[in-house]
């Protein structure tokens, strides 16, 4: 090191002597100095450019047009600090119309090396929107619509990315809000549990800890010191990686639960209830998937558990940690940012009601031995008062009951298994009062409320092999009856049709437009029969309506429209009648091939017109439907909710 220093000093001294003796041409030297200065300035400029590249302008470059097509001369060009506007029936600024305008926002964001990963973009909009990330269209809903929420997940690498948002307003209310957040990093060996001292998962968690498993029975106690024994809620999250295949997830809770697997809302039973189990099957592709479970406890007993197993192998216990003590406090992560907005009610009634007597199945019900259990309460609770084997479920007790069981307020569960050939089967139930049917652990008929003798059915395309069947029933007051049967769905007998007369135009696709009205057989409704109202107005001069519920109450009313669709993309429209539709928060659930989507519609804004709920890909099965309940979260009985017609137009 010292020799190198001496060499540098000697070189400088020799250069100084040559300069004084004019051996070196001073013009050359000055040129060299200038060149070195330019290089230094270039380096400084590059460094400054890098700094600027890492810190782009946080504002949006905004342009506004006086038309809905983003064309022509702009009326307003400005910087917007955020895209978070609710103009109501007004306009974005001076010179802009209140209807039929459009806007475009564009900006860059910079992702640091340690922040690369999946980001969830969320848009809430009324009316049309398109969102681009690096020129890739990730959200596309360029339609007239009531306020709707969309999300999309995008992988962002280190560096700069361009975000562009296009928007247009047609008529009525106008609003748009755009945001994004990184998908949270969750543990892989334990559950991150966030515990709240309220029943709504709101605010800052009182406690954040690691839980080895979700398998709790707190009784009438509390999960931890300082937490309420009643009126608390929990959110668990973790990243799970399993081999590709079908998996059955099962939850048991008292009271409410929501389960999310990836971007699917798998189970949604956000309601007060005794200990109840729910199961759903989902295919996992082998990639890591985020699993989230939300739970709330109201009063009384409290318990929550979650298990899963593969349907391709012998069931095993849900993987858990090895029992190593887990941290009692971890950095809080807000999981709600990654959850597509959900509702407190998921359309669970997948059954279709029929007349009071079910249509006979075309083939006889196969012989099966049922394990029957009866309880002297309506909740299937405690030890059964009677257990016996039965060969058939075909009872009409009138005002009586099974031997040794209460005449009123009893419940029963029948469990059996049968081996069937691959085919399509129809399952029929008639019950007075409540009934639930589970096929291979999946609830297929849900009518767990007081009602007169009513028939329901469910059709299942079975791949062949064993099928487990569980039927649950309760009786409250007066008459008691329950019947259950099933058989193969036979194809309709073909009828001769005359040869078509040649025409100049092609025959239209009969399923290009499908309408299900409230008087059609593929519309079903449930709840308290005494609160339903009907009017001779609306689409096809008929509609149903009820006053709203402010929360999920026992006997809330619901309706479901089930179309016969091709496996294709359809835009969905709901008909809002002129009268008896005053709610500002009608919550429509769309069941499509990608899962469930919630659309909230202000029915009071429309009068005798079709309103779009968006475009979705449907599976062409009985899992395609739209449902609506009277739970709007507005002041109790303050508004009217209308059920009229739904239209699907192929896109």
C-alpha positions in Angstrom: 0.0 0.0 0.0 2.8 2.4 0.8 4.7 1.6 -2.4 1.6 2.4 -4.4 1.4 5.7 -2.6 5.1 6.5 -3.4 4.5 5.8 -7.1 1.6 8.2 -7.2 3.6 10.9 -5.5 6.5 10.4 -7.9 4.3 10.6 -10.9 2.8 13.9 -9.8 6.3 15.4 -9.2 7.5 14.3 -12.6 4.3 15.8 -14.2 4.9 19.1 -12.4 8.5 19.3 -13.7 7.5 18.6 -17.2 4.8 21.3 -17.0 7.3 23.9 -15.8 9.7 22.9 -18.6 6.8 23.1 -21.2 7.6 19.5 -22.3 3.9 18.8 -22.1 1.6 20.7 -24.4 -0.7 22.6 -22.1 -3.5 22.5 -24.7 -3.5 18.7 -24.4 -3.6 18.9 -20.7 -6.5 21.4 -20.7 -8.4 19.1 -23.1 -7.8 16.1 -20.7 -9.1 18.1 -17.8 -12.2 19.2 -19.7 -12.9 15.6 -20.7 -12.5 14.4 -17.1 -14.9 17.1 -16.0 -17.5 16.0 -18.5 -17.2 12.4 -17.4 -17.7 13.5 -13.8 -20.8 15.5 -14.7 -22.2 12.5 -16.7 -21.7 10.2 -13.7 -23.5 12.8 -11.5 -26.3 13.0 -14.1 -26.7 9.2 -14.2 -26.8 9.0 -10.4 -29.4 11.8 -10.3 -31.5 10.0 -13.0 -31.3 6.8 -10.9 -32.5 8.6 -7.9 -35.4 10.1 -9.9 -36.2 6.7 -11.4 -36.6 5.3 -7.9 -38.8 8.2 -6.8 -41.3 8.9 -9.5 -44.0 11.6 -9.2 -46.6 10.3 -6.7 -49.3 12.3 -8.5 -51.5 11.1 -11.3 -51.4 12.8 -14.8 -55.1 13.3 -15.2 -57.1 14.1 -18.3 -60.8 14.7 -18.5 -63.1 14.7 -21.6 -66.6 16.0 -22.1 -67.7 12.7 -23.7 -67.7 9.0 -22.6 -65.2 7.8 -25.2 -61.9 9.5 -24.2 -61.7 11.2 -27.5 -61.2 14.8 -28.8 -59.9 17.8 -26.9 -59.6 17.5 -23.1 -61.5 19.9 -21.0 -59.3 19.5 -17.9 -55.7 18.5 -17.6 -54.3 18.4 -14.1 -52.4 16.5 -11.4 -54.5 14.3 -9.0 -53.0 13.2 -5.8 -55.2 10.1 -5.6 -58.0 8.4 -7.5 -60.6 8.5 -4.9 -63.6 10.5 -6.1 -67.3 10.4 -5.3 -68.9 13.1 -7.4 -72.5 11.9 -6.8 -74.6 13.6 -9.5 -72.0 16.3 -9.9 -68.9 16.7 -12.2 -65.1 16.5 -11.8 -64.6 20.3 -12.3 -65.4 23.5 -14.1 -66.6 23.0 -17.6 -67.2 19.3 -17.2 -70.7 17.8 -17.7 -72.4 15.9 -14.9 -73.1 12.9 -17.2 -71.4 11.3 -20.2 -67.8 12.2 -19.4 -64.6 10.2 -19.2 -61.1 10.4 -17.6 -57.7 8.8 -17.9 -55.1 8.7 -15.1 -51.5 7.6 -15.5 -48.5 7.4 -13.2 -45.5 5.3 -12.4 -44.7 3.4 -9.2 -41.3 2.1 -8.2 -40.9 -1.3 -6.5 -37.8 -1.8 -4.4 -35.9 -5.1 -4.5 -37.2 -6.2 -1.2 -40.8 -5.3 -2.1 -41.3 -7.3 -5.3 -44.1 -9.9 -5.2 -47.8 -10.2 -5.8 -49.9 -7.0 -5.5 -53.7 -6.8 -5.2 -55.3 -4.0 -7.1 -58.8 -2.9 -6.1 -61.2 -0.7 -8.0 -64.6 0.6 -6.8 -66.5 2.2 -9.6 -69.8 3.6 -11.1 -69.8 3.2 -14.2 -67.1 1.8 -16.5 -63.4 1.2 -15.8 -60.3 -0.4 -17.3 -57.1 -0.8 -15.3 -53.7 -1.4 -17.0 -50.4 -2.4 -15.4 -47.5 -2.1 -17.8 -49.9 -2.0 -20.7 -51.6 -5.3 -19.6 -55.3 -5.0 -19.0 -56.0 -6.6 -15.6 -59.5 -5.2 -14.8 -62.0 -4.6 -17.6 -65.6 -3.6 -16.8 -66.4 -1.0 -19.5 -70.1 -1.1 -18.9 -72.9 1.0 -17.4 -73.3 -0.3 -13.8 -74.2 0.6 -10.3 -71.3 0.8 -7.8 -69.2 -2.4 -8.0 -65.9 -3.6 -6.7 -63.2 -5.5 -8.7 -59.9 -6.9 -7.7 -56.9 -8.4 -9.6 -53.6 -9.8 -8.5 -50.4 -8.9 -10.4 -46.8 -9.9 -9.9 -44.6 -6.8 -9.8 -40.8 -7.1 -10.1 -38.2 -4.7 -8.9 -38.2 -1.4 -10.9 -40.7 1.0 -12.3 -44.2 0.1 -13.5 -46.8 2.1 -15.3 -50.3 2.2 -14.0 -53.1 3.5 -16.2 -56.8 3.9 -15.4 -59.6 4.7 -17.9 -63.0 5.6 -16.6 -66.4 6.8 -18.0 -69.6 8.0 -16.4 -73.0 7.5 -18.1 -75.8 8.9 -16.0 -76.7 9.1 -12.4 -74.1 8.7 -9.6 -70.4 8.9 -10.5 -67.5 7.6 -8.4 -64.2 5.8 -8.7 -61.5 4.7 -6.2 -58.3 2.8 -7.0 -55.8 1.3 -4.7 -53.3 -1.5 -4.3 -51.4 -3.3 -1.6 -48.8 -6.1 -1.5 -50.2 -9.5 -0.8 -49.2 -10.2 2.8 -46.4 -12.6 3.7 -48.0 -15.2 5.9 -46.4 -18.1 7.9 -46.2 -21.6 6.4 -45.9 -23.6 9.6 -48.5 -22.0 11.8 -51.5 -19.7 11.7 -51.2 -16.0 12.3 -54.2 -15.2 14.5 -55.6 -11.7 15.0 -58.0 -11.5 17.9 -60.4 -8.5 18.3 -62.5 -7.4 21.2 -65.5 -6.9 18.9 -67.6 -9.2 16.7 -66.8 -7.4 13.4 -62.9 -7.8 13.0 -62.7 -4.0 13.2 -59.8 -1.8 14.3 -56.5 -2.9 15.8 -56.3 -6.5 17.0 -56.2 -6.8 20.8 -53.8 -9.8 20.4 -51.7 -11.2 17.5 -50.2 -14.6 18.1 -49.2 -17.8 16.3 -51.6 -20.7 16.6 -50.4 -24.2 15.8 -53.8 -25.2 14.6 -57.4 -23.9 14.4 -59.0 -26.3 16.8 -60.6 -24.5 19.7 -63.5 -25.1 22.1 -63.5 -22.2 24.5 -66.9 -23.1 26.0 -68.2 -20.0 27.7 -64.7 -18.7 28.2 -62.3 -16.4 26.3 -59.4 -17.2 24.0 -56.9 -15.2 26.1 -56.5 -12.8 29.0 -58.0 -9.4 28.2 -60.4 -10.8 25.5 -64.1 -10.8 25.9 -65.8 -14.1 26.6 -68.6 -12.9 24.3 -68.6 -10.6 21.4 -65.1 -11.3 20.0 -63.8 -12.2 16.5 -60.7 -13.8 15.1 -58.9 -13.8 11.7 -56.4 -16.5 11.0 -54.2 -16.6 7.9 -51.3 -18.8 6.6 -49.8 -19.9 3.4 -50.4 -23.6 2.5 -48.8 -25.7 -0.2 -50.3 -29.1 -0.9 -49.8 -31.6 -3.9 -52.2 -30.9 -6.8 -55.6 -32.5 -6.3 -59.1 -32.1 -4.8 -59.3 -31.3 -1.2 -62.3 -31.2 1.2 -62.1 -28.3 3.8 -64.3 -28.7 6.8 -65.1 -26.0 9.5 -67.0 -26.5 12.7 -68.1 -23.3 14.4 -70.3 -21.7 17.0 -71.1 -18.9 15.8 -70.1 -17.3 12.4 -67.4 -18.3 9.9 -66.0 -17.3 6.5 -63.3 -19.4 4.8 -61.2 -18.2 1.9 -58.9 -20.5 -0.1 -56.9 -18.4 -2.6 -59.3 -16.1 -4.4 -62.3 -18.3 -3.6 -64.9 -17.7 -0.9 -65.3 -21.4 0.0 -67.6 -21.1 3.0 -69.7 -18.1 4.2 -71.9 -18.7 7.2 -71.6 -15.4 9.0 -74.5 -15.8 11.4 -75.3 -16.8 15.0 -75.7 -20.6 15.2 -75.1 -23.6 17.5 -72.0 -25.7 16.7 -72.4 -26.6 13.0 -70.1 -28.2 10.5 -69.7 -27.1 6.9 -67.6 -28.7 4.1 -66.6 -27.7 0.6 -64.4 -29.3 -2.0 -61.8 -27.3 -4.0 -59.1 -28.3 -6.6 -55.6 -27.0 -5.7 -53.0 -26.9 -8.5 -50.0 -27.5 -6.2 -48.8 -23.9 -6.0 -48.7 -22.1 -2.6 -52.2 -20.8 -1.7 -53.2 -18.3 1.0 -55.9 -19.7 3.4 -57.9 -17.3 5.6 -60.6 -18.1 8.1 -62.7 -15.4 9.9 -64.8 -16.2 12.9 -67.0 -14.3 15.4 -68.6 -15.3 18.7 -71.8 -13.8 19.8 -72.9 -15.2 23.2 -72.9 -18.5 25.0 -70.6 -21.4 23.8 -67.7 -20.6 21.5 -65.7 -23.0 19.3 -63.9 -22.9 15.9 -62.0 -25.6 14.1 -60.7 -26.2 10.5 -59.4 -29.4 8.9 -58.8 -30.6 5.4 -57.8 -33.7 3.6 -57.1 -34.9 0.0 -59.8 -36.8 -1.8 -57.2 -38.7 -3.8 -55.6 -40.5 -0.8 -56.7 -41.9 2.6 -57.7 -39.0 4.8 -55.1 -37.9 7.3 -55.1 -35.3 10.0 -54.7 -31.7 9.0 -50.9 -30.9 9.0 -49.9 -28.9 12.0 -46.6 -27.8 13.5 -44.5 -30.2 15.7 -45.7 -28.6 18.9 -42.8 -26.2 19.2 -44.0 -23.2 21.2 -45.1 -20.5 18.9 -44.5 -16.7 19.2 -47.2 -15.0 21.2 -46.8 -11.8 19.2 -45.9 -11.2 15.6 -45.9 -8.1 13.5 -49.5 -7.3 12.7 -50.6 -7.8 9.1 -53.8 -6.4 7.7 -55.3 -9.3 5.9 -58.4 -7.5 4.8 -56.5 -5.8 2.0 -56.3 -9.1 0.1 -59.9 -10.1 0.5 -62.4 -9.6 -2.3 -65.4 -7.9 -0.7 -67.8 -10.4 0.8 -71.1 -10.4 2.4 -72.6 -11.8 5.6 -74.7 -14.1 3.5 -73.5 -16.5 0.9 -76.2 -18.0 -1.3 -76.4 -21.5 0.3 -79.7 -22.6 -0.9 -78.8 -24.6 -3.9 -82.0 -26.7 -3.8 -84.9 -26.0 -6.2 -88.4 -26.0 -4.6 -91.1 -28.0 -6.3 -94.8 -28.4 -5.6 -95.7 -29.8 -2.2 -95.3 -33.3 -3.5 -92.0 -34.1 -5.3 -91.9 -35.3 -8.8 -91.4 -39.1 -8.6 -87.9 -40.2 -9.5 -87.8 -42.3 -12.7 -86.1 -45.1 -10.9 -86.6 -46.6 -7.5 -84.5 -45.4 -4.6 -81.7 -47.9 -4.1 -81.8 -49.9 -0.8 -79.8 -48.3 2.0 -79.6 -48.9 5.8 -79.9 -45.6 7.6 -78.3 -44.8 11.0 -81.0 -42.7 12.5 -80.6 -40.5 15.6 -83.3 -38.4 17.3 -83.0 -35.6 19.8 -85.5 -34.0 22.1 -84.4 -30.5 20.9 -84.4 -28.7 17.6 -80.6 -28.3 17.4 -79.3 -31.9 17.2 -77.5 -31.2 20.5 -76.2 -33.5 23.2 -76.7 -37.2 23.3 -79.5 -38.5 21.1 -82.6 -39.8 22.9 -83.1 -42.5 20.3 -80.7 -44.3 17.9 -81.8 -47.0 15.6 -81.4 -48.5 12.0 -84.0 -47.6 9.5 -84.6 -48.8 5.9 -86.5 -45.7 4.6 -87.1 -42.0 5.4 -90.8 -41.7 4.7 -92.6 -40.2 7.7 -95.8 -38.1 8.2 -96.3 -38.0 12.0 -99.0 -35.3 11.8 -99.1 -33.8 15.2 -97.4 -36.8 16.7 -93.7 -37.9 16.8 -91.4 -41.0 16.8 -91.9 -43.2 19.8 -90.4 -41.8 22.9 -89.7 -38.4 21.3 -91.3 -35.0 21.9 -94.4 -34.2 19.8 -92.9 -30.8 19.1 -89.3 -29.4 19.1 -87.4 -32.5 18.1 -84.7 -33.1 15.5 -83.2 -36.0 13.6 -80.2 -37.0 11.5 -80.0 -39.9 9.1 -76.6 -41.1 7.9 -76.0 -43.6 5.1 -73.8 -44.6 2.2 -74.6 -46.1 -1.2 -72.6 -47.2 -4.2 -73.9 -45.7 -7.5 -73.0 -46.0 -11.2 -71.8 -42.9 -13.0 -74.9 -41.0 -14.0 -77.0 -37.9 -13.2 -79.2 -38.3 -10.1 -82.0 -36.3 -8.6 -82.5 -36.1 -4.8 -86.0 -35.2 -3.5 -87.0 -34.0 0.0 -90.3 -33.0 1.5 -90.2 -31.5 5.0 -92.2 -29.7 7.6 -90.2 -27.9 9.1 -86.4 -27.5 8.6 -84.2 -29.7 6.5 -80.6 -30.0 5.2 -79.1 -32.5 2.8 -75.4 -33.2 2.5 -73.9 -35.3 -0.3 -70.3 -36.3 0.2 -70.0 -33.7 2.9 -71.2 -30.8 0.8 -74.5 -29.1 1.7 -76.8 -29.3 -1.3 -80.2 -28.4 0.2 -80.6 -25.8 2.9 -84.1 -24.9 4.3 -83.3 -24.7 8.0 -86.4 -22.7 9.1 -90.0 -23.1 10.1 -92.3 -23.8 7.1 -95.2 -25.8 6.0 -94.6 -29.0 4.0 -92.4 -28.0 1.1 -90.6 -30.0 -1.5 -87.0 -29.5 -2.7 -84.7 -31.3 -5.1 -81.1 -31.3 -6.1 -79.5 -32.9 -9.2 -76.0 -34.3 -9.1 -73.7 -35.6 -11.9 -72.1 -38.5 -10.0 -68.8 -39.9 -11.3 -69.6 -43.4 -9.9 -68.6 -45.1 -6.6 -69.5 -44.4 -3.0 -71.8 -41.6 -2.1 -72.3 -40.6 1.6 -75.7 -39.0 2.4 -76.6 -37.1 5.5 -80.1 -35.7 6.0 -80.9 -33.4 9.0 -84.4 -32.4 10.1 -86.1 -30.5 12.8 -89.8 -30.1 13.8 -91.0 -27.1 15.7 -94.8 -26.9 16.0 -98.0 -28.5 14.7 -97.5 -31.0 11.8 -94.3 -33.0 11.3 -93.2 -34.9 8.2 -90.1 -35.7 6.2 -89.6 -37.9 3.1 -86.5 -38.5 1.1 -85.9 -40.3 -2.2 -83.6 -40.3 -5.2 -83.3 -41.8 -8.7 -81.5 -41.6 -12.0 -82.5 -38.6 -14.2 -83.8 -40.1 -17.4 -83.3 -38.2 -20.6 -86.6 -36.8 -22.1 -88.4 -38.9 -24.6 -87.7 -37.5 -28.1 -90.7 -36.2 -30.0 -90.8 -36.0 -33.8 -90.4 -32.5 -35.2 -91.3 -31.5 -38.7 -88.6 -30.7 -41.1 -87.8 -27.0 -40.8 -88.9 -24.7 -43.6 -85.9 -23.1 -45.3 -85.6 -19.4 -44.2 -83.3 -16.6 -45.3 -82.0 -16.1 -41.8 -80.2 -18.4 -39.4 -82.0 -19.8 -36.4 -81.0 -17.7 -33.3 -79.1 -19.4 -30.5 -81.9 -20.2 -28.0 -79.5 -19.6 -25.1 -78.1 -16.3 -26.4 -80.5 -14.5 -24.0 -82.0 -16.3 -21.0 -84.5 -14.6 -18.7 -85.7 -16.0 -15.4 -88.7 -14.2 -14.0 -89.9 -14.4 -10.4 -92.9 -16.5 -11.5 -90.8 -19.1 -13.3 -90.2 -22.5 -11.9 -86.4 -21.9 -11.8 -86.9 -19.0 -9.3 -87.1 -20.0 -5.7 -87.6 -18.1 -2.5 -87.5 -18.8 1.2 -87.8 -17.2 4.6 -90.9 -16.2 6.6 -94.0 -16.7 4.4 -95.9 -14.1 6.4 -93.5 -11.3 5.3 -93.5 -11.8 1.6 -95.6 -9.4 -0.5 -96.4 -9.5 -4.3 -97.7 -7.0 -6.8 -99.0 -7.1 -10.3 -96.4 -4.8 -11.8 -92.7 -4.9 -12.9 -91.4 -7.3 -15.6 -94.2 -9.5 -16.9 -96.5 -7.7 -14.5 -95.4 -9.5 -11.3 -92.9 -9.1 -8.5 -92.2 -10.0 -4.9 -91.0 -7.6 -2.2 -90.3 -7.5 1.5 -89.2 -4.9 4.0 -85.5 -5.0 4.7 -83.6 -6.6 7.6 -80.8 -4.7 9.3 -78.8 -7.9 10.0 -79.0 -11.6 9.5 -82.0 -12.5 11.6 -83.8 -15.8 11.9 -86.2 -16.3 9.0 -84.7 -13.6 6.7 -86.1 -13.7 3.2 -84.1 -14.7 0.1 -84.7 -15.4 -3.6 -82.6 -17.3 -6.1 -82.7 -17.3 -10.0 -81.3 -20.4 -11.6 -80.9 -20.3 -15.4 -80.1 -23.0 -18.0 -77.0 -21.7 -19.6 -74.2 -22.8 -22.0 -70.7 -22.9 -20.6 -69.9 -19.4 -21.9 -69.5 -15.8 -21.0 -72.7 -13.8 -20.2 -73.5 -10.3 -19.1 -76.0 -10.3 -16.3 -78.9 -7.8 -15.9 -81.3 -7.3 -13.1 -84.7 -5.7 -13.7 -85.5 -3.0 -11.2 -89.3 -2.2 -11.1 -90.8 1.2 -10.8 -92.3 0.7 -7.3 -91.6 -1.4 -4.2 -87.8 -1.1 -4.7 -86.4 1.6 -2.3 -83.4 -0.1 -0.8 -80.0 1.6 -1.3 -78.1 -1.7 -0.7 -79.5 -4.7 -2.5 -76.8 -7.3 -2.3 -76.8 -9.6 -5.4 -74.6 -12.7 -5.3 -73.5 -14.0 -8.7 -72.4 -17.7 -8.7 -70.3 -18.4 -11.7 -67.4 -20.7 -12.7 -64.9 -18.6 -10.9 -66.7 -18.6 -7.5 -69.0 -15.9 -6.1 -69.1 -12.2 -6.8 -71.1 -9.7 -4.8 -72.7 -6.7 -6.5 -74.5 -4.0 -4.5 -77.2 -2.1 -6.3 -79.1 1.0 -5.2 -82.6 -0.1 -6.3 -84.0 3.3 -5.4 -82.0 4.9 -8.3 -83.7 2.9 -11.0 -87.3 2.7 -12.2 -88.6 0.1 -14.7 -85.2 -0.7 -16.3 -82.5 -3.3 -16.7 -79.3 -2.7 -14.7 -76.0 -4.6 -15.5 -74.3 -6.6 -12.8 -71.3 -7.3 -15.1 -70.0 -10.0 -17.3 -69.0 -13.4 -16.0 -68.0 -16.9 -17.3 -70.6 -19.5 -16.3 -70.1 -23.2 -16.1 -73.4 -24.4 -17.7 -74.3 -26.3 -14.6 -76.7 -26.0 -11.7 -74.0 -23.9 -9.9 -74.9 -20.9 -12.1 -77.4 -18.7 -10.2 -78.1 -15.2 -8.8 -79.4 -14.8 -5.3 -80.6 -11.8 -3.2 -81.7 -11.6 0.4 -83.5 -8.8 2.3 -80.5 -8.3 4.6 -79.4 -4.8 3.6 -77.9 -3.4 6.9 -80.1 -0.3 6.6 -82.4 0.7 9.5 -84.7 -2.2 10.3 -87.9 -2.3 8.1 -87.0 1.1 6.6 -86.8 0.2 2.9 -88.3 -2.3 0.4 -86.4 -5.0 -1.4 -87.8 -6.2 -4.8 -87.3 -9.5 -6.6 -88.3 -9.4 -10.2 -86.4 -10.8 -13.3 -82.8 -11.6 -14.2 -81.4 -11.7 -17.7 -78.3 -13.4 -19.1 -77.0 -12.2 -22.5 -74.2 -14.2 -24.1 -71.0 -12.2 -24.8 
